[in-house]
């Protein structure tokens, strides 16, 4: 645990005089390290529907912090490291369940054909990089932490417009790819698309990641199942080789039309770099290409990172373009944001909402997505964690919508209003004091 900052003595003294210090520390401990919790005013009452008896009543004014404190649940490491770590762990468990089973997914999924595929964006112009040859086109062997990596060799000729619009259409491009993938697998199996659904199903879990040049690419676990997903075995013709070949063919076929901007017609495809690796079990007796644990950890690593991590841009929306002049961000990121802002003023691009997503360099999709049958859901993992917490600590320190699980007929009446965000200096100091050292708490 990092060293505590000097304590705000006056506020801590006032809390001690009120006698609420132990209760306040207990309430803060329930935040799990969240430094920017949502503060709520209101009340919650549990009533027995048969007798009208009040089983439990909670008023925010009676809580030691004066408000109900709810975790912010922000997935960005730059905004809330504690909540982002929870999101990363949930993503790890979600991906792992689809590889090895567990949390409602049968263990037999480990025997299904599975690959780990990375889909990149096309080139929008040469950038500083670290090729296998060792030297960039500029003649320099860039170190891994060189801030020049990903920036254009010739910024004035770099296609910023296409780069931003590609990000804005990346989600649609993936959706089109998934359609083509089903068609390609069906064709290789000698089936029509209608017949395919009676024999097999494609399941996947993926995350979006920003490359240093600011372009989105996707990491995906793609699995070939039986007709009911992971609960049924795939047909005999379903092999890793067939799946790999179908993915390559589908990626080549996938393209979508883009908007017409100032007389220029856009069309979007994936980049030429497509990496597909067979996923092997950790105890596989033979050449191990990539293990289940490595895949899950790799995907989860990117679930909490956005454009600000890769390119040094902003981690919150841009309200006015003049704001970026006051931020210390790379020129490449600044030009991508400016391009979003400029294109966002065009009526024909209103549906892309480029100004609202300028801080994301035009990308407005979800960072972590999956098919319904791939594995469990993030919501199910959150519900399980909330139930565990309710069993470990008094209910009033959890959320406004939590309910007791031992009596399903309990009537809950609640009213909550937003009262602010964050902690006072004294609360922040106490919250840091009650957090365990890194690595001492479990995954759940």
C-alpha positions in Angstrom: 0.0 0.0 0.0 1.4 3.4 -0.9 2.5 5.7 1.9 -0.4 7.7 3.4 -0.4 11.5 2.8 -0.2 13.7 5.9 -3.5 13.4 7.7 -6.1 16.2 7.7 -5.9 16.6 11.5 -8.7 19.0 12.0 -11.3 16.9 10.1 -10.1 13.7 11.7 -10.3 15.3 15.1 -13.9 16.4 14.5 -14.8 12.8 13.4 -13.2 11.4 16.5 -15.1 13.8 18.7 -18.3 12.7 17.1 -17.5 9.1 17.9 -18.2 7.9 14.4 -14.6 7.0 13.4 -15.1 3.1 13.6 -18.4 3.2 11.8 -17.0 5.5 9.1 -14.0 3.3 8.5 -16.3 0.3 8.2 -18.4 2.2 5.6 -15.3 3.2 3.7 -13.9 -0.3 3.7 -17.0 -1.4 1.9 -16.0 0.7 -1.1 -13.1 -1.7 -1.9 -10.7 1.2 -2.6 -12.9 3.3 -4.8 -11.6 6.9 -4.5 -14.5 8.6 -6.3 -17.7 7.0 -5.0 -21.2 8.3 -5.8 -22.8 10.0 -2.9 -26.6 9.5 -2.5 -29.2 11.1 -0.3 -32.4 9.2 0.5 -33.8 6.2 2.3 -34.6 2.6 1.9 -37.2 0.6 3.8 -37.9 -3.2 3.8 -41.5 -4.1 4.5 -43.1 -7.5 5.0 -45.8 -7.5 2.4 -48.1 -9.7 4.5 -48.0 -8.0 7.8 -46.8 -4.5 6.9 -44.1 -4.9 9.5 -41.0 -2.7 8.8 -38.1 -5.1 8.7 -35.4 -2.6 8.2 -35.0 1.1 7.5 -32.0 3.0 6.3 -31.7 6.8 6.1 -28.6 8.2 4.5 -28.4 10.9 7.1 -27.8 8.2 9.8 -24.8 6.8 8.0 -21.4 8.0 9.3 -20.5 9.7 6.0 -23.8 11.5 5.9 -24.6 9.8 2.5 -24.8 6.4 1.1 -21.5 5.8 -0.7 -21.7 3.6 -3.9 -18.6 2.6 -5.9 -18.2 4.5 -9.1 -17.5 1.3 -11.1 -15.5 3.2 -13.7 -13.5 0.8 -15.8 -10.7 3.3 -16.6 -7.4 2.9 -14.7 -6.8 6.6 -15.1 -10.1 7.5 -13.3 -10.4 4.9 -10.6 -7.7 2.2 -10.3 -9.6 0.2 -7.7 -12.9 -0.1 -9.8 -10.8 -0.7 -12.9 -9.1 -3.6 -11.3 -12.4 -5.1 -10.3 -13.5 -4.7 -14.0 -10.3 -6.3 -15.2 -10.7 -9.3 -12.8 -14.3 -9.8 -13.9 -13.2 -9.7 -17.6 -10.5 -12.3 -16.8 -13.1 -14.6 -15.2 -15.5 -14.1 -18.0 -13.0 -15.0 -20.7 -11.6 -17.9 -18.6 -15.0 -19.4 -18.1 -15.5 -19.5 -21.9 -12.1 -21.3 -22.2 -12.1 -23.8 -19.3 -15.7 -23.8 -18.0 -17.1 -22.7 -14.7 -19.6 -20.1 -13.5 -22.4 -21.9 -15.4 -20.3 -22.9 -18.4 -19.5 -26.6 -18.8 -15.9 -27.7 -18.6 -16.3 -29.5 -22.0 -15.8 -26.2 -23.8 -12.1 -26.8 -23.3 -12.3 -29.5 -25.9 -14.0 -27.3 -28.5 -12.0 -25.7 -31.4 -10.8 -22.3 -30.1 -8.5 -19.7 -31.5 -7.2 -16.3 -30.3 -7.3 -13.8 -33.2 -6.1 -10.2 -33.5 -7.7 -7.9 -36.1 -5.9 -4.7 -36.9 -6.8 -1.5 -38.7 -5.5 -0.6 -42.2 -2.7 1.8 -42.8 -3.5 5.6 -42.8 0.1 6.5 -43.4 3.6 5.4 -42.2 4.2 5.8 -38.5 7.2 5.4 -36.2 7.4 1.8 -35.2 9.7 -1.0 -34.0 9.9 -3.5 -36.9 11.5 -6.9 -36.6 14.4 -5.5 -38.6 15.2 -3.2 -35.6 15.1 0.2 -37.3 12.1 2.4 -38.2 11.7 3.9 -41.6 13.1 7.1 -40.1 16.4 5.2 -39.5 16.1 5.0 -35.7 15.9 2.0 -33.5 13.2 3.2 -31.2 13.1 2.0 -27.6 9.8 0.5 -26.4 9.0 3.6 -24.3 9.8 6.2 -27.1 6.9 8.7 -27.2 7.4 9.0 -30.9 6.1 5.5 -31.5 2.8 5.5 -33.4 3.1 9.1 -34.5 3.2 9.8 -38.3 6.4 10.1 -40.2 4.7 12.8 -42.3 1.8 14.3 -40.3 0.7 16.6 -43.1 0.0 13.6 -45.4 -1.4 11.2 -42.7 -5.0 10.4 -43.4 -6.5 11.6 -40.2 -10.0 11.7 -41.6 -10.0 8.0 -42.6 -8.4 7.1 -39.2 -11.2 8.7 -37.2 -14.0 7.4 -39.4 -12.5 3.9 -39.3 -12.7 4.0 -35.5 -16.2 5.2 -35.7 -17.2 2.2 -37.9 -15.1 -0.5 -36.2 -18.1 -1.9 -34.4 -20.1 -2.3 -37.6 -17.1 -3.8 -39.3 -16.9 -6.5 -36.6 -20.6 -7.2 -36.9 -20.3 -7.7 -40.6 -17.3 -10.0 -40.1 -19.3 -12.2 -37.7 -21.9 -12.6 -40.5 -19.3 -13.6 -43.0 -17.7 -16.0 -40.6 -20.9 -18.0 -40.2 -21.2 -18.1 -44.0 -17.6 -19.2 -44.5 -17.9 -22.0 -41.9 -21.2 -23.2 -43.3 -19.7 -23.3 -46.8 -16.7 -25.4 -45.7 -19.1 -27.8 -43.9 -21.3 -28.1 -47.0 -24.2 -26.5 -45.3 -26.6 -23.7 -46.1 -26.7 -20.8 -43.6 -30.1 -22.0 -42.4 -28.8 -25.5 -41.9 -25.7 -24.3 -40.1 -27.6 -23.2 -37.0 -28.9 -26.7 -36.5 -25.4 -28.1 -36.4 -23.1 -25.5 -34.9 -22.8 -22.1 -33.3 -20.0 -19.5 -33.1 -19.2 -18.0 -29.7 -16.7 -15.3 -29.0 -15.5 -12.9 -26.4 -13.5 -9.9 -27.5 -12.0 -6.6 -26.3 -11.1 -3.4 -28.3 -7.6 -2.0 -27.9 -6.0 1.2 -29.1 -2.8 0.9 -31.0 -0.2 3.7 -30.4 -1.3 5.3 -33.6 -4.8 5.7 -32.2 -6.5 3.1 -34.3 -8.7 0.4 -32.8 -7.9 -3.3 -33.1 -9.7 -6.3 -31.7 -8.5 -9.2 -29.6 -11.0 -12.1 -29.7 -11.4 -15.6 -28.4 -13.5 -17.4 -31.1 -14.9 -20.8 -30.3 -16.9 -23.3 -32.5 -19.7 -25.0 -30.5 -22.6 -27.3 -31.0 -26.1 -25.9 -31.8 -26.8 -25.0 -28.2 -23.4 -23.2 -27.6 -21.0 -24.5 -25.0 -23.6 -27.0 -23.6 -23.4 -29.1 -26.7 -20.3 -30.6 -28.5 -19.4 -29.4 -31.9 -19.9 -31.6 -35.0 -17.2 -33.9 -36.1 -16.2 -31.6 -39.0 -15.6 -28.7 -36.7 -11.8 -28.4 -36.4 -9.3 -25.6 -35.5 -8.0 -25.7 -39.0 -11.5 -25.2 -40.5 -12.2 -22.4 -38.1 -8.8 -20.7 -38.8 -9.3 -20.9 -42.6 -12.9 -19.5 -42.3 -11.7 -16.6 -40.1 -9.1 -15.6 -42.7 -11.6 -15.8 -45.6 -14.2 -13.9 -43.6 -11.7 -11.1 -42.7 -10.7 -10.7 -46.4 -14.4 -10.5 -47.5 -15.4 -8.0 -44.8 -15.9 -4.5 -45.9 -18.5 -1.9 -45.2 -19.4 1.4 -47.0 -18.6 4.6 -45.3 -19.9 8.1 -45.6 -19.4 10.5 -48.5 -17.4 13.5 -47.1 -16.6 16.5 -49.3 -16.9 14.3 -52.4 -14.7 11.6 -51.0 -16.1 8.1 -50.7 -15.0 5.9 -47.8 -15.0 2.1 -47.5 -13.6 0.3 -44.5 -11.8 -3.0 -44.1 -9.6 -4.7 -41.7 -5.8 -4.3 -42.0 -3.6 -6.9 -43.7 -2.1 -8.0 -40.4 -4.3 -10.8 -39.0 -2.9 -13.0 -36.3 -4.7 -16.3 -35.4 -3.3 -18.7 -32.8 -4.7 -22.0 -31.7 -5.5 -22.0 -27.9 -4.1 -25.0 -26.1 -4.9 -26.2 -22.6 -2.1 -25.5 -20.0 -1.6 -29.3 -19.7 -1.7 -30.0 -23.4 0.9 -32.7 -24.3 2.5 -31.3 -27.3 3.6 -27.9 -28.8 2.0 -25.2 -26.8 1.0 -22.3 -29.0 -0.9 -20.2 -26.5 -2.5 -21.3 -23.2 -5.9 -20.5 -21.8 -4.6 -18.5 -18.8 -2.3 -16.4 -21.1 -5.2 -15.6 -23.4 -7.5 -14.5 -20.5 -4.8 -12.4 -18.9 -3.9 -10.7 -22.2 -7.5 -9.8 -23.0 -8.3 -8.6 -19.4 -5.2 -6.4 -19.5 -6.8 -4.2 -22.2 -10.3 -4.1 -20.7 -9.5 -1.1 -18.5 -7.5 0.9 -20.9 -8.7 3.5 -23.4 -7.2 6.0 -25.9 -5.6 7.9 -23.1 -3.3 4.9 -22.2 -2.1 4.2 -25.7 -1.9 7.7 -27.2 -1.8 10.0 -24.2 -5.1 11.7 -25.1 -7.9 12.6 -22.7 -10.0 10.2 -20.5 -13.1 12.3 -20.5 -15.3 14.0 -23.1 -14.3 17.2 -24.7 -16.9 19.9 -24.2 -15.1 22.7 -26.1 -12.3 22.3 -28.6 -10.3 25.1 -26.9 -9.9 22.7 -23.9 -7.3 20.6 -25.7 -5.0 23.6 -25.9 -4.7 23.4 -22.1 -3.8 19.7 -21.9 -0.3 18.3 -22.3 -1.1 15.7 -25.0 0.9 14.5 -28.0 0.4 16.4 -31.2 -0.8 13.3 -33.0 -3.6 12.8 -30.4 -4.4 16.5 -30.6 -4.9 16.3 -34.4 -7.1 13.2 -34.1 -9.3 15.0 -31.6 -9.4 18.1 -33.9 -10.4 15.9 -36.8 -13.2 14.4 -34.8 -14.4 17.8 -33.9 -14.3 19.1 -37.4 -16.0 16.1 -38.9 -18.6 16.2 -36.1 -19.9 19.5 -37.5 -21.0 17.9 -40.7 -24.7 17.1 -40.8 -24.2 13.9 -42.8 -22.1 12.5 -39.9 -24.5 13.4 -37.1 -25.3 9.7 -36.4 -21.6 9.1 -35.6 -21.6 11.7 -32.7 -17.9 12.4 -33.4 -17.7 15.4 -31.0 -19.2 13.4 -28.1 -16.6 10.7 -28.7 -13.6 12.9 -29.7 -11.7 11.8 -26.6 -12.1 8.2 -27.8 -10.8 9.2 -31.2 -14.2 8.5 -32.8 -14.7 5.0 -31.3 -18.0 4.7 -29.5 -18.4 0.9 -29.1 -18.1 -1.2 -26.0 -14.6 -2.3 -25.0 -15.6 -5.7 -23.9 -18.3 -7.7 -25.8 -19.3 -11.4 -26.2 -21.9 -13.6 -27.7 -24.7 -14.8 -25.4 -23.6 -18.4 -25.2 -19.8 -17.7 -24.8 -19.8 -17.8 -21.0 -21.2 -15.9 -17.9 -21.9 -12.2 -17.9 -20.4 -9.3 -16.1 -23.7 -8.6 -14.6 -23.8 -12.2 -13.1 -20.4 -11.7 -11.7 -21.3 -8.4 -10.1 -24.5 -10.0 -8.6 -22.5 -12.8 -7.1 -20.0 -10.4 -5.6 -22.8 -8.2 -4.2 -24.4 -11.3 -2.6 -21.1 -12.3 -1.1 -20.6 -8.8 0.4 -24.2 -8.8 1.8 -23.3 -12.0 3.6 -20.1 -10.6 5.0 -21.2 -7.1 6.2 -24.3 -5.2 7.3 -26.6 -4.5 4.4 -26.7 -0.7 4.9 -23.1 -0.4 3.6 -23.8 -1.8 0.2 -26.1 -0.3 -2.5 -29.5 1.3 -2.8 -30.9 -1.6 -4.8 -29.6 -4.6 -2.8 -32.1 -6.9 -1.2 -32.0 -9.7 1.3 -32.0 -13.1 -0.5 -33.4 -15.2 2.3 -36.9 -13.7 1.9 -37.9 -13.2 -1.8 -41.2 -11.6 -0.8 -39.7 -8.7 1.0 -41.1 -5.4 -0.3 -38.4 -2.7 -0.8 -39.3 1.0 -0.9 -36.4 3.3 -1.8 -35.8 6.8 -2.9 -32.3 8.0 -3.7 -31.0 11.3 -5.2 -27.6 12.3 -6.4 -25.6 14.3 -3.8 -22.1 14.4 -5.2 -19.0 12.5 -6.1 -15.8 11.7 -4.2 -14.6 11.8 -0.6 -13.6 14.5 1.8 -9.9 14.8 2.6 -10.5 13.0 5.9 -12.5 10.3 4.3 -9.9 9.8 1.6 -7.2 9.4 4.3 -9.2 6.9 6.3 -10.1 5.0 3.1 -6.4 4.6 2.2 -5.7 3.5 5.8 -8.2 0.6 5.7 -7.2 -0.8 2.3 -5.1 -4.0 2.4 -1.7 -4.1 0.8 -1.7 -5.0 -2.9 -1.7 -8.7 -3.5 -3.1 -9.6 -0.1 -6.7 -9.9 -1.1 -8.2 -12.6 -3.3 -9.5 -12.4 -6.8 -13.1 -12.2 -5.7 
